[in-house]
Amino acid sequence: MNGELRATITLSAGVKYDIKMEFIEPCGNAHAQLSWSSASQTKQVVPNSRLFTS
């Protein structure tokens, strides 16, 4: 499948959320990125500084 897949969820500032992103590319030329946007922010890649490990 090519293109962008989207989902809409409601998040609250200051709250950490569990995120699981799965990606399968059988052709070997893979690229995936996690982006976010809001009514007051244009779409951008989620910065590493906003991601945490458990």
PDB file of N, CA, C and O in Angstrom:
ATOM      1  N   MET A   1       0.855  -1.178   0.000  1.00  0.00           N
ATOM      2  CA  MET A   1       0.000   0.000   0.000  1.00  0.00           C
ATOM      3  C   MET A   1       0.895   1.233   0.000  1.00  0.00           C
ATOM      4  O   MET A   1       1.848   1.301   0.777  1.00  0.00           O
ATOM      5  N   ASN A   2       0.614   2.179  -0.833  1.00  0.00           N
ATOM      6  CA  ASN A   2       1.339   3.444  -0.876  1.00  0.00           C
ATOM      7  C   ASN A   2       0.445   4.557  -0.356  1.00  0.00           C
ATOM      8  O   ASN A   2      -0.778   4.419  -0.323  1.00  0.00           O
ATOM      9  N   GLY A   3       1.057   5.654   0.049  1.00  0.00           N
ATOM     10  CA  GLY A   3       0.275   6.799   0.490  1.00  0.00           C
ATOM     11  C   GLY A   3       0.316   6.977   1.986  1.00  0.00           C
ATOM     12  O   GLY A   3       1.064   6.316   2.706  1.00  0.00           O
ATOM     13  N   GLU A   4      -0.503   7.880   2.415  1.00  0.00           N
ATOM     14  CA  GLU A   4      -0.539   8.240   3.824  1.00  0.00           C
ATOM     15  C   GLU A   4      -1.753   7.639   4.496  1.00  0.00           C
ATOM     16  O   GLU A   4      -2.865   7.711   3.973  1.00  0.00           O
ATOM     17  N   LEU A   5      -1.538   7.049   5.654  1.00  0.00           N
ATOM     18  CA  LEU A   5      -2.636   6.543   6.470  1.00  0.00           C
ATOM     19  C   LEU A   5      -2.804   7.495   7.643  1.00  0.00           C
ATOM     20  O   LEU A   5      -1.820   7.936   8.237  1.00  0.00           O
ATOM     21  N   ARG A   6      -4.042   7.811   7.975  1.00  0.00           N
ATOM     22  CA  ARG A   6      -4.319   8.778   9.035  1.00  0.00           C
ATOM     23  C   ARG A   6      -5.288   8.199  10.045  1.00  0.00           C
ATOM     24  O   ARG A   6      -6.106   7.332   9.738  1.00  0.00           O
ATOM     25  N   ALA A   7      -5.167   8.705  11.255  1.00  0.00           N
ATOM     26  CA  ALA A   7      -6.128   8.403  12.315  1.00  0.00           C
ATOM     27  C   ALA A   7      -6.265   9.657  13.151  1.00  0.00           C
ATOM     28  O   ALA A   7      -5.310  10.423  13.283  1.00  0.00           O
ATOM     29  N   THR A   8      -7.422   9.873  13.710  1.00  0.00           N
ATOM     30  CA  THR A   8      -7.659  11.026  14.562  1.00  0.00           C
ATOM     31  C   THR A   8      -7.891  10.535  15.982  1.00  0.00           C
ATOM     32  O   THR A   8      -8.745   9.682  16.225  1.00  0.00           O
ATOM     33  N   ILE A   9      -7.120  11.084  16.920  1.00  0.00           N
ATOM     34  CA  ILE A   9      -7.298  10.764  18.333  1.00  0.00           C
ATOM     35  C   ILE A   9      -7.219  12.061  19.131  1.00  0.00           C
ATOM     36  O   ILE A   9      -6.679  13.060  18.655  1.00  0.00           O
ATOM     37  N   THR A  10      -7.753  12.041  20.330  1.00  0.00           N
ATOM     38  CA  THR A  10      -7.693  13.201  21.214  1.00  0.00           C
ATOM     39  C   THR A  10      -6.604  12.966  22.245  1.00  0.00           C
ATOM     40  O   THR A  10      -6.600  11.945  22.931  1.00  0.00           O
ATOM     41  N   LEU A  11      -5.676  13.919  22.353  1.00  0.00           N
ATOM     42  CA  LEU A  11      -4.585  13.837  23.315  1.00  0.00           C
ATOM     43  C   LEU A  11      -4.670  15.019  24.263  1.00  0.00           C
ATOM     44  O   LEU A  11      -5.202  16.072  23.913  1.00  0.00           O
ATOM     45  N   SER A  12      -4.145  14.838  25.457  1.00  0.00           N
ATOM     46  CA  SER A  12      -4.073  15.925  26.439  1.00  0.00           C
ATOM     47  C   SER A  12      -2.621  16.297  26.673  1.00  0.00           C
ATOM     48  O   SER A  12      -1.764  15.418  26.766  1.00  0.00           O
ATOM     49  N   ALA A  13      -2.333  17.591  26.769  1.00  0.00           N
ATOM     50  CA  ALA A  13      -0.973  18.069  26.991  1.00  0.00           C
ATOM     51  C   ALA A  13      -0.419  17.521  28.297  1.00  0.00           C
ATOM     52  O   ALA A  13      -1.124  17.458  29.304  1.00  0.00           O
ATOM     53  N   GLY A  14       0.841  17.127  28.271  1.00  0.00           N
ATOM     54  CA  GLY A  14       1.518  16.658  29.474  1.00  0.00           C
ATOM     55  C   GLY A  14       1.285  15.200  29.820  1.00  0.00           C
ATOM     56  O   GLY A  14       1.858  14.703  30.790  1.00  0.00           O
ATOM     57  N   VAL A  15       0.460  14.503  29.056  1.00  0.00           N
ATOM     58  CA  VAL A  15       0.159  13.096  29.310  1.00  0.00           C
ATOM     59  C   VAL A  15       0.958  12.242  28.337  1.00  0.00           C
ATOM     60  O   VAL A  15       0.981  12.523  27.138  1.00  0.00           O
ATOM     61  N   LYS A  16       1.619  11.191  28.845  1.00  0.00           N
ATOM     62  CA  LYS A  16       2.349  10.260  27.978  1.00  0.00           C
ATOM     63  C   LYS A  16       1.388   9.157  27.536  1.00  0.00           C
ATOM     64  O   LYS A  16       0.632   8.624  28.348  1.00  0.00           O
ATOM     65  N   TYR A  17       1.421   8.819  26.251  1.00  0.00           N
ATOM     66  CA  TYR A  17       0.547   7.807  25.676  1.00  0.00           C
ATOM     67  C   TYR A  17       1.384   6.685  25.086  1.00  0.00           C
ATOM     68  O   TYR A  17       2.454   6.927  24.530  1.00  0.00           O
ATOM     69  N   ASP A  18       0.895   5.456  25.208  1.00  0.00           N
ATOM     70  CA  ASP A  18       1.539   4.327  24.545  1.00  0.00           C
ATOM     71  C   ASP A  18       1.196   4.365  23.066  1.00  0.00           C
ATOM     72  O   ASP A  18       0.032   4.508  22.693  1.00  0.00           O
ATOM     73  N   ILE A  19       2.211   4.236  22.231  1.00  0.00           N
ATOM     74  CA  ILE A  19       2.015   4.229  20.784  1.00  0.00           C
ATOM     75  C   ILE A  19       2.733   3.016  20.222  1.00  0.00           C
ATOM     76  O   ILE A  19       3.885   2.749  20.567  1.00  0.00           O
ATOM     77  N   LYS A  20       2.054   2.292  19.365  1.00  0.00           N
ATOM     78  CA  LYS A  20       2.672   1.166  18.670  1.00  0.00           C
ATOM     79  C   LYS A  20       2.485   1.398  17.179  1.00  0.00           C
ATOM     80  O   LYS A  20       1.359   1.504  16.691  1.00  0.00           O
ATOM     81  N   MET A  21       3.590   1.476  16.468  1.00  0.00           N
ATOM     82  CA  MET A  21       3.547   1.702  15.028  1.00  0.00           C
ATOM     83  C   MET A  21       4.165   0.487  14.362  1.00  0.00           C
ATOM     84  O   MET A  21       5.331   0.170  14.598  1.00  0.00           O
ATOM     85  N   GLU A  22       3.392  -0.191  13.535  1.00  0.00           N
ATOM     86  CA  GLU A  22       3.882  -1.367  12.818  1.00  0.00           C
ATOM     87  C   GLU A  22       3.931  -1.050  11.334  1.00  0.00           C
ATOM     88  O   GLU A  22       3.051  -0.378  10.795  1.00  0.00           O
ATOM     89  N   PHE A  23       4.976  -1.544  10.684  1.00  0.00           N
ATOM     90  CA  PHE A  23       5.163  -1.241   9.280  1.00  0.00           C
ATOM     91  C   PHE A  23       5.791  -2.445   8.600  1.00  0.00           C
ATOM     92  O   PHE A  23       6.794  -2.976   9.078  1.00  0.00           O
ATOM     93  N   ILE A  24       5.212  -2.876   7.494  1.00  0.00           N
ATOM     94  CA  ILE A  24       5.739  -3.997   6.711  1.00  0.00           C
ATOM     95  C   ILE A  24       5.899  -3.529   5.276  1.00  0.00           C
ATOM     96  O   ILE A  24       4.959  -3.007   4.676  1.00  0.00           O
ATOM     97  N   GLU A  25       7.097  -3.718   4.728  1.00  0.00           N
ATOM     98  CA  GLU A  25       7.373  -3.341   3.343  1.00  0.00           C
ATOM     99  C   GLU A  25       8.078  -4.504   2.654  1.00  0.00           C
ATOM    100  O   GLU A  25       9.281  -4.691   2.833  1.00  0.00           O
ATOM    101  N   PRO A  26       7.344  -5.282   1.874  1.00  0.00           N
ATOM    102  CA  PRO A  26       7.942  -6.464   1.251  1.00  0.00           C
ATOM    103  C   PRO A  26       8.867  -6.149   0.074  1.00  0.00           C
ATOM    104  O   PRO A  26       9.606  -7.032  -0.362  1.00  0.00           O
ATOM    105  N   CYS A  27       8.853  -4.940  -0.448  1.00  0.00           N
ATOM    106  CA  CYS A  27       9.647  -4.619  -1.635  1.00  0.00           C
ATOM    107  C   CYS A  27      11.040  -4.089  -1.313  1.00  0.00           C
ATOM    108  O   CYS A  27      11.863  -3.959  -2.219  1.00  0.00           O
ATOM    109  N   GLY A  28      11.329  -3.781  -0.054  1.00  0.00           N
ATOM    110  CA  GLY A  28      12.662  -3.373   0.343  1.00  0.00           C
ATOM    111  C   GLY A  28      12.981  -1.897   0.251  1.00  0.00           C
ATOM    112  O   GLY A  28      14.104  -1.508   0.574  1.00  0.00           O
ATOM    113  N   ASN A  29      12.054  -1.058  -0.172  1.00  0.00           N
ATOM    114  CA  ASN A  29      12.298   0.378  -0.277  1.00  0.00           C
ATOM    115  C   ASN A  29      11.355   1.096   0.693  1.00  0.00           C
ATOM    116  O   ASN A  29      10.470   1.845   0.279  1.00  0.00           O
ATOM    117  N   ALA A  30      11.563   0.851   1.991  1.00  0.00           N
ATOM    118  CA  ALA A  30      10.612   1.288   3.001  1.00  0.00           C
ATOM    119  C   ALA A  30      10.930   2.673   3.548  1.00  0.00           C
ATOM    120  O   ALA A  30      12.091   3.073   3.631  1.00  0.00           O
ATOM    121  N   HIS A  31       9.882   3.392   3.916  1.00  0.00           N
ATOM    122  CA  HIS A  31      10.000   4.665   4.618  1.00  0.00           C
ATOM    123  C   HIS A  31       8.729   4.855   5.437  1.00  0.00           C
ATOM    124  O   HIS A  31       7.621   4.756   4.910  1.00  0.00           O
ATOM    125  N   ALA A  32       8.896   5.127   6.719  1.00  0.00           N
ATOM    126  CA  ALA A  32       7.746   5.385   7.586  1.00  0.00           C
ATOM    127  C   ALA A  32       8.100   6.521   8.519  1.00  0.00           C
ATOM    128  O   ALA A  32       9.247   6.649   8.948  1.00  0.00           O
ATOM    129  N   GLN A  33       7.110   7.353   8.836  1.00  0.00           N
ATOM    130  CA  GLN A  33       7.326   8.412   9.812  1.00  0.00           C
ATOM    131  C   GLN A  33       6.031   8.661  10.566  1.00  0.00           C
ATOM    132  O   GLN A  33       4.939   8.455  10.038  1.00  0.00           O
ATOM    133  N   LEU A  34       6.169   9.103  11.793  1.00  0.00           N
ATOM    134  CA  LEU A  34       5.036   9.418  12.651  1.00  0.00           C
ATOM    135  C   LEU A  34       4.912  10.928  12.728  1.00  0.00           C
ATOM    136  O   LEU A  34       5.847  11.608  13.150  1.00  0.00           O
ATOM    137  N   SER A  35       3.774  11.452  12.327  1.00  0.00           N
ATOM    138  CA  SER A  35       3.545  12.896  12.312  1.00  0.00           C
ATOM    139  C   SER A  35       2.356  13.242  13.184  1.00  0.00           C
ATOM    140  O   SER A  35       1.531  12.390  13.516  1.00  0.00           O
ATOM    141  N   TRP A  36       2.288  14.510  13.546  1.00  0.00           N
ATOM    142  CA  TRP A  36       1.115  14.993  14.276  1.00  0.00           C
ATOM    143  C   TRP A  36       0.758  16.403  13.807  1.00  0.00           C
ATOM    144  O   TRP A  36       1.571  17.114  13.216  1.00  0.00           O
ATOM    145  N   SER A  37      -0.482  16.774  14.092  1.00  0.00           N
ATOM    146  CA  SER A  37      -0.962  18.121  13.780  1.00  0.00           C
ATOM    147  C   SER A  37      -2.143  18.420  14.690  1.00  0.00           C
ATOM    148  O   SER A  37      -2.688  17.531  15.345  1.00  0.00           O
ATOM    149  N   SER A  38      -2.522  19.677  14.717  1.00  0.00           N
ATOM    150  CA  SER A  38      -3.703  20.087  15.482  1.00  0.00           C
ATOM    151  C   SER A  38      -4.300  21.305  14.786  1.00  0.00           C
ATOM    152  O   SER A  38      -3.798  21.759  13.758  1.00  0.00           O
ATOM    153  N   ALA A  39      -5.359  21.814  15.354  1.00  0.00           N
ATOM    154  CA  ALA A  39      -5.985  23.004  14.778  1.00  0.00           C
ATOM    155  C   ALA A  39      -5.027  24.195  14.777  1.00  0.00           C
ATOM    156  O   ALA A  39      -5.148  25.093  13.944  1.00  0.00           O
ATOM    157  N   SER A  40      -4.072  24.197  15.717  1.00  0.00           N
ATOM    158  CA  SER A  40      -3.140  25.323  15.818  1.00  0.00           C
ATOM    159  C   SER A  40      -1.724  24.974  15.355  1.00  0.00           C
ATOM    160  O   SER A  40      -0.817  25.796  15.484  1.00  0.00           O
ATOM    161  N   GLN A  41      -1.526  23.782  14.825  1.00  0.00           N
ATOM    162  CA  GLN A  41      -0.188  23.351  14.407  1.00  0.00           C
ATOM    163  C   GLN A  41      -0.273  22.587  13.102  1.00  0.00           C
ATOM    164  O   GLN A  41      -1.071  21.658  12.977  1.00  0.00           O
ATOM    165  N   THR A  42       0.536  22.966  12.132  1.00  0.00           N
ATOM    166  CA  THR A  42       0.577  22.235  10.876  1.00  0.00           C
ATOM    167  C   THR A  42       1.235  20.874  11.093  1.00  0.00           C
ATOM    168  O   THR A  42       1.922  20.659  12.091  1.00  0.00           O
ATOM    169  N   LYS A  43       1.022  19.972  10.164  1.00  0.00           N
ATOM    170  CA  LYS A  43       1.576  18.622  10.285  1.00  0.00           C
ATOM    171  C   LYS A  43       3.091  18.672  10.303  1.00  0.00           C
ATOM    172  O   LYS A  43       3.716  19.345   9.483  1.00  0.00           O
ATOM    173  N   GLN A  44       3.676  17.946  11.258  1.00  0.00           N
ATOM    174  CA  GLN A  44       5.126  17.821  11.335  1.00  0.00           C
ATOM    175  C   GLN A  44       5.486  16.464  11.926  1.00  0.00           C
ATOM    176  O   GLN A  44       4.679  15.848  12.623  1.00  0.00           O
ATOM    177  N   VAL A  45       6.688  16.007  11.647  1.00  0.00           N
ATOM    178  CA  VAL A  45       7.171  14.755  12.220  1.00  0.00           C
ATOM    179  C   VAL A  45       7.294  14.942  13.725  1.00  0.00           C
ATOM    180  O   VAL A  45       7.783  15.971  14.191  1.00  0.00           O
ATOM    181  N   VAL A  46       6.847  13.941  14.487  1.00  0.00           N
ATOM    182  CA  VAL A  46       6.960  13.999  15.941  1.00  0.00           C
ATOM    183  C   VAL A  46       8.447  14.008  16.300  1.00  0.00           C
ATOM    184  O   VAL A  46       9.167  13.081  15.927  1.00  0.00           O
ATOM    185  N   PRO A  47       8.924  15.028  17.013  1.00  0.00           N
ATOM    186  CA  PRO A  47      10.347  15.095  17.348  1.00  0.00           C
ATOM    187  C   PRO A  47      10.749  14.000  18.334  1.00  0.00           C
ATOM    188  O   PRO A  47       9.961  13.608  19.194  1.00  0.00           O
ATOM    189  N   ASN A  48      11.979  13.513  18.202  1.00  0.00           N
ATOM    190  CA  ASN A  48      12.479  12.478  19.121  1.00  0.00           C
ATOM    191  C   ASN A  48      12.357  12.912  20.585  1.00  0.00           C
ATOM    192  O   ASN A  48      12.143  12.080  21.466  1.00  0.00           O
ATOM    193  N   SER A  49      12.491  14.194  20.833  1.00  0.00           N
ATOM    194  CA  SER A  49      12.403  14.704  22.219  1.00  0.00           C
ATOM    195  C   SER A  49      11.033  14.499  22.833  1.00  0.00           C
ATOM    196  O   SER A  49      10.883  14.603  24.050  1.00  0.00           O
ATOM    197  N   ARG A  50      10.035  14.212  22.019  1.00  0.00           N
ATOM    198  CA  ARG A  50       8.669  13.982  22.515  1.00  0.00           C
ATOM    199  C   ARG A  50       8.329  12.505  22.626  1.00  0.00           C
ATOM    200  O   ARG A  50       7.209  12.157  22.999  1.00  0.00           O
ATOM    201  N   LEU A  51       9.290  11.619  22.304  1.00  0.00           N
ATOM    202  CA  LEU A  51       9.093  10.173  22.382  1.00  0.00           C
ATOM    203  C   LEU A  51       9.884   9.623  23.559  1.00  0.00           C
ATOM    204  O   LEU A  51      10.987  10.090  23.846  1.00  0.00           O
ATOM    205  N   PHE A  52       9.321   8.632  24.240  1.00  0.00           N
ATOM    206  CA  PHE A  52       9.920   8.063  25.438  1.00  0.00           C
ATOM    207  C   PHE A  52       9.871   6.536  25.365  1.00  0.00           C
ATOM    208  O   PHE A  52       9.007   5.971  24.694  1.00  0.00           O
ATOM    209  N   THR A  53      10.782   5.883  26.044  1.00  0.00           N
ATOM    210  CA  THR A  53      10.726   4.423  26.177  1.00  0.00           C
ATOM    211  C   THR A  53      10.221   4.099  27.571  1.00  0.00           C
ATOM    212  O   THR A  53      10.326   4.913  28.488  1.00  0.00           O
ATOM    213  N   SER A  54       9.677   2.913  27.719  1.00  0.00           N
ATOM    214  CA  SER A  54       9.128   2.530  29.015  1.00  0.00           C
ATOM    215  C   SER A  54      10.193   2.049  29.968  1.00  0.00           C
ATOM    216  O   SER A  54       9.888   1.689  31.105  1.00  0.00           O
TER     217      SER A  54
END
